[in-house]
């Protein structure tokens, strides 16, 4: 059975990212595309053995490509990576290679050349393309990664452990975004019944999730007075 090379691709330009991703998939690569360095680092840390090569844009807001590469090195990762960048100055190329990049290609570039460079890197590193280790089920919403089975959240580079009940409640909220949820509906879904004491427990779990999600800039659990809650995103 032919196994595809699994690529973690980091590029903040939407149009260019779509073109490269689609072409690589035509060339039988499996591509996981992130639009910023922080999200790419989160995905890599969640599944460090799940990729064979990384393509990293240098000029990105927040965490740039060089900073992302520094983080990979700090994690003692052996994944080969190639920089894509509009920076064509010698000092930038040298800096990228000194960090540990396997190659450095400047924009605009011929995409067939990019594919050849990737294949050369794979060959030079003697990477045996075996099935990539499957990533745990993950729900991604804005700046939040939610791993229900692993009982954890990753927000803005921070990992947060969840209890089983917190994970169940958050899973229900994720599935019902931007909808008014009555307290009775949530209680029936999670506990199978509705009474005063369970209602108090629900308030505690909602309060905990609010604290966990406070790091997010896009997501919040809002009260609807006398009715229930809205998971706003």
Phi, psi and omega in degrees: 000131180284126179258137181275147173287126183265121186246130168261114189248127184238113183204126184270347178277114188299312183297312180295319179300315179299317181297312182295315181300312182296320181291317179297323178292324175298324180277013173072029166269152172257120192243129172248110188258129174242144183262006173204161185292324182297314179296321178298318179295320178298315181294319180295316181296328179289336183210068188295340179258013186267359183229151179260334182201153176239141171248123189234119171289145182274310187272094178226148176291155180079248177269113180279177185296321178296319179294321177298316179298321177301320179295321178298317179297319180298331178279001182059035179280143177258008182295130176288147179218154182232132179272136171248127183200154173274350179285118185245011180282147183303318183297327179289317179298316180296319180298316180298319180288325178295325178300325180132011179297143177281339179196170185210118183234134185262146178276147354283148181229160175279126187292333175293326176294320177301314180299316179297318178297319178298315180296323177295320178297316179301316182292316181297326181273003178052043182278122177272115184282089174261167177305127178296145179297123184296138178284148174298151179305130184223136173252125182252128179218109183055243183261018183242133170246126184242119178249093185298312184293331179271357180056053178207157173241149169235119182227123177050046174076007180248132177265137183231123178281142180243153168278167179301315182293321176298318180295321179294317179294316180295323177299318178295320179294318178301325182279353182226052184293142173056033178232138177291122180250121178288147179303319181298322180295316180295316181298318179295322182292318186268323184248346180080006178199172184223115172212176187300313186292322175294326177298320177295321177297320178301317179301321180296314182293322177297318179298319179295317180295322176301318179296316179299317186277358183296339177288338183283142178267355189238344191237140178206154173254112183254145176282143167244105191306127177077000182237300184171234187219161171232128174271097188268133181208000000 
